Amino acid sequence: MSNFEEDDLEEIATEKAQPPDPSASDADRSKWKKSQATIKRLILSSVSLALAQRVRRKASGSEMWRTLEEIFEAPKNKTLFAHQQRQLVHELPNTRARWDDDMNLYLGEMYDLRDRLATMKYTVGDLDMVDALLKSLPRHAKYQRLTEMVTLNTGGAYSVDDVRDVIVVAAAQLKEESYEFSGGRVENGGNRTDGGDANAGKAGRKKNYKSKQHQQQRDSSDGNVNVK
């Protein structure tokens, strides 16, 4: 919170300080806007990419802060607290990534789940977090080899951040391999953007087939005439 102590940013972020009246001077209103912009910048540079995506469209730094409080503050009601904690404990190991997920964003969401549990005094151990990350990966031979590399490693355990990094690398490699396999022609969910040659080839083969078929018919007709 040290950065927020400058220029009363903490008071503004937590809405203890009120915005200037409409009748306030231009200088006061300008200072308030700059403070809100600074709060937004500090928040976005301090949270994960996944969390930043959730709050970046808020109109002000104070709204961003309020949203973060709603996400991370444990409910005061004990029954609600226990229910939410159980829900998050169940969600973490049962979350699954989809093929079209941005892996950086997805992993950020997994980290956010662990952080939210930490605010509720529930510690997710490194081994449990690594296991949750690996089990959440899409089914693919590359991810299977990655899982075996991590789980069967005898040279020392991988840290959570290590596993996150190798997953990101594997996802990038899969994306590159998919692009190369398609010849750079598949975009937007599989639509071909450079299918002219393929279509021309099909048209050419169809034309050649028709020409051969026509020639065979002519030869057959000539043969029948000769017989007569």
Secondary structure per residue as TSV (DSSP state, phi and psi in degrees):
chain	resnum	aa	ss	phi	psi
A	1	M	-	360.0	-1.5
A	2	S	G	-59.8	-39.7
A	3	N	G	-63.9	-30.5
A	4	F	G	-78.7	-10.5
A	5	E	G	-76.4	-15.4
A	6	E	G	-76.8	136.7
A	7	D	G	53.7	33.0
A	8	D	G	59.2	31.1
A	9	L	H	-64.1	-34.5
A	10	E	H	-63.0	-42.3
A	11	E	H	-63.0	-38.1
A	12	I	H	-72.5	-43.3
A	13	A	H	-62.2	-41.0
A	14	T	T	-87.0	4.8
A	15	E	T	65.3	22.5
A	16	K	-	-76.1	-31.1
A	17	A	S	-91.9	135.1
A	18	Q	-	-91.2	147.2
A	19	P	-	-65.3	156.4
A	20	P	-	-65.0	150.1
A	21	D	-	-65.7	157.0
A	22	P	T	-57.2	-25.8
A	23	S	T	-85.5	-0.1
A	24	A	S	-67.7	162.3
A	25	S	-	-69.7	159.2
A	26	D	H	-59.8	-35.1
A	27	A	H	-64.4	-42.2
A	28	D	H	-66.7	-43.1
A	29	R	H	-66.2	-38.0
A	30	S	H	-65.8	-40.3
A	31	K	H	-63.4	-39.5
A	32	W	H	-63.8	-45.2
A	33	K	H	-62.1	-40.7
A	34	K	H	-65.4	-37.8
A	35	S	H	-64.9	-42.9
A	36	Q	H	-62.8	-40.8
A	37	A	H	-64.7	-38.3
A	38	T	H	-65.7	-41.2
A	39	I	H	-61.9	-44.9
A	40	K	H	-59.2	-44.6
A	41	R	H	-64.3	-42.4
A	42	L	H	-65.1	-40.3
A	43	I	H	-65.5	-49.0
A	44	L	H	-63.5	-28.1
A	45	S	T	-85.3	-6.5
A	46	S	T	-108.5	-16.0
A	47	V	S	-107.3	169.7
A	48	S	-	-68.9	163.6
A	49	L	H	-61.1	-40.5
A	50	A	H	-63.6	-42.3
A	51	L	H	-70.6	-36.2
A	52	A	H	-60.7	-37.5
A	53	Q	H	-63.1	-30.1
A	54	R	H	-78.5	-26.4
A	55	V	H	-113.9	-7.9
A	56	R	T	-64.6	-25.7
A	57	R	T	-87.0	2.4
A	58	K	-	-66.3	146.6
A	59	A	S	-70.0	-27.7
A	60	S	S	-143.0	166.5
A	61	G	H	-63.9	-35.2
A	62	S	H	-64.0	-39.5
A	63	E	H	-66.3	-39.0
A	64	M	H	-58.4	-46.3
A	65	W	H	-62.9	-43.0
A	66	R	H	-62.5	-39.4
A	67	T	H	-64.5	-41.2
A	68	L	H	-64.0	-38.3
A	69	E	H	-63.2	-41.3
A	70	E	H	-63.7	-34.9
A	71	I	H	-74.5	-43.4
A	72	F	H	-102.7	-20.5
A	73	E	S	-74.0	129.5
A	74	A	-	-69.8	139.2
A	75	P	-	-63.7	145.1
A	76	K	S	-76.9	-26.3
A	77	N	S	-71.3	123.6
A	78	K	H	-63.5	-38.5
A	79	T	H	-65.7	-44.6
A	80	L	H	-65.1	-38.5
A	81	F	H	-59.1	-49.0
A	82	A	H	-64.2	-39.6
A	83	H	H	-64.9	-45.6
A	84	Q	H	-65.5	-39.3
A	85	Q	H	-63.3	-46.6
A	86	R	H	-61.3	-38.5
A	87	Q	H	-62.7	-44.8
A	88	L	H	-69.6	-38.4
A	89	V	H	-61.5	-37.6
A	90	H	H	-74.3	-36.9
A	91	E	H	-68.3	-40.1
A	92	L	H	-57.7	-53.7
A	93	P	H	-78.6	-7.6
A	94	N	H	-109.7	5.0
A	95	T	-	-77.9	139.2
A	96	R	-	-128.6	136.7
A	97	A	-	-80.9	146.2
A	98	R	-	-99.0	162.9
A	99	W	T	-60.9	-35.2
A	100	D	T	-91.2	7.4
A	101	D	S	-71.0	143.0
A	102	D	-	-74.8	114.1
A	103	M	H	-64.3	-32.9
A	104	N	H	-63.0	-44.8
A	105	L	H	-66.4	-42.3
A	106	Y	H	-62.0	-46.6
A	107	L	H	-64.5	-34.7
A	108	G	H	-61.7	-37.8
A	109	E	H	-65.3	-37.2
A	110	M	H	-65.2	-42.4
A	111	Y	H	-63.0	-39.1
A	112	D	H	-62.9	-38.6
A	113	L	H	-60.0	-44.3
A	114	R	H	-64.3	-40.6
A	115	D	H	-65.0	-38.8
A	116	R	H	-65.1	-38.1
A	117	L	H	-66.1	-35.5
A	118	A	H	-63.4	-37.4
A	119	T	H	-68.3	-18.8
A	120	M	T	-98.8	19.0
A	121	K	T	64.1	28.4
A	122	Y	-	-116.3	118.3
A	123	T	-	-94.7	124.2
A	124	V	-	-94.1	112.5
A	125	G	-	-64.0	157.2
A	126	D	H	-59.7	-41.7
A	127	L	H	-63.5	-40.6
A	128	D	H	-66.7	-37.8
A	129	M	H	-68.4	-43.2
A	130	V	H	-60.3	-44.1
A	131	D	H	-62.0	-41.1
A	132	A	H	-64.9	-41.0
A	133	L	H	-63.4	-45.9
A	134	L	H	-67.4	-41.3
A	135	K	H	-70.5	-19.0
A	136	S	T	-84.6	-7.0
A	137	L	S	-73.3	148.6
A	138	P	-	-62.4	156.9
A	139	R	S	-74.7	116.4
A	140	H	-	-164.0	147.9
A	141	A	H	-58.8	-37.6
A	142	K	H	-65.0	-43.5
A	143	Y	H	-68.8	-32.1
A	144	Q	H	-64.7	-43.8
A	145	R	H	-64.4	-38.7
A	146	L	H	-61.7	-44.2
A	147	T	H	-61.4	-43.6
A	148	E	H	-64.8	-39.1
A	149	M	H	-60.4	-41.1
A	150	V	H	-75.2	-47.0
A	151	T	H	-75.0	-29.0
A	152	L	T	-98.3	5.3
A	153	N	-	-65.6	129.3
A	154	T	-	-106.5	-1.6
A	155	G	S	-93.8	13.8
A	156	G	-	123.6	145.0
A	157	A	-	-70.9	143.5
A	158	Y	-	-76.5	139.3
A	159	S	-	-78.5	167.6
A	160	V	H	-60.3	-43.4
A	161	D	H	-66.0	-35.3
A	162	D	H	-60.6	-46.1
A	163	V	H	-64.1	-42.2
A	164	R	H	-58.1	-43.6
A	165	D	H	-64.8	-42.9
A	166	V	H	-70.5	-29.9
A	167	I	H	-66.5	-43.5
A	168	V	H	-61.6	-42.2
A	169	V	H	-63.3	-45.3
A	170	A	H	-61.9	-41.2
A	171	A	H	-64.0	-40.1
A	172	A	H	-65.7	-39.6
A	173	Q	H	-64.6	-41.7
A	174	L	H	-62.4	-40.8
A	175	K	H	-64.3	-42.2
A	176	E	H	-67.4	-42.2
A	177	E	H	-63.8	-39.2
A	178	S	H	-64.0	-39.4
A	179	Y	H	-67.4	-43.3
A	180	E	H	-67.2	-38.6
A	181	F	H	-62.7	-35.1
A	182	S	T	-83.3	-0.8
A	183	G	T	70.4	21.5
A	184	G	T	73.8	16.9
A	185	R	-	-104.8	-9.7
A	186	V	E	-101.2	119.8
A	187	E	E	-142.5	165.2
A	188	N	T	52.3	54.3
A	189	G	T	76.1	24.0
A	190	G	T	104.6	4.0
A	191	N	E	-76.4	132.0
A	192	R	E	-77.4	131.3
A	193	T	S	-104.6	-7.8
A	194	D	S	-136.3	52.9
A	195	G	-	-95.7	11.7
A	196	G	H	-60.8	-46.5
A	197	D	H	-63.4	-41.2
A	198	A	H	-64.6	-42.4
A	199	N	H	-67.2	-38.2
A	200	A	H	-64.6	-38.8
A	201	G	H	-63.3	-42.9
A	202	K	H	-63.3	-43.2
A	203	A	H	-63.5	-40.1
A	204	G	H	-63.9	-43.4
A	205	R	H	-64.5	-38.1
A	206	K	H	-65.5	-40.0
A	207	K	H	-65.5	-44.0
A	208	N	H	-62.3	-39.3
A	209	Y	H	-63.0	-44.3
A	210	K	H	-64.3	-37.6
A	211	S	H	-64.2	-43.9
A	212	K	H	-63.9	-40.9
A	213	Q	H	-63.9	-40.1
A	214	H	H	-66.5	-39.7
A	215	Q	H	-64.8	-40.7
A	216	Q	H	-62.8	-38.8
A	217	Q	H	-64.9	-38.3
A	218	R	H	-66.9	-42.0
A	219	D	H	-62.5	-40.4
A	220	S	H	-64.4	-39.9
A	221	S	H	-66.2	-41.8
A	222	D	H	-62.8	-38.5
A	223	G	H	-65.0	-39.7
A	224	N	H	-66.4	-35.7
A	225	V	H	-66.6	-42.2
A	226	N	H	-63.0	-38.8
A	227	V	H	-62.1	-42.4
A	228	K	-	-67.5	360.0
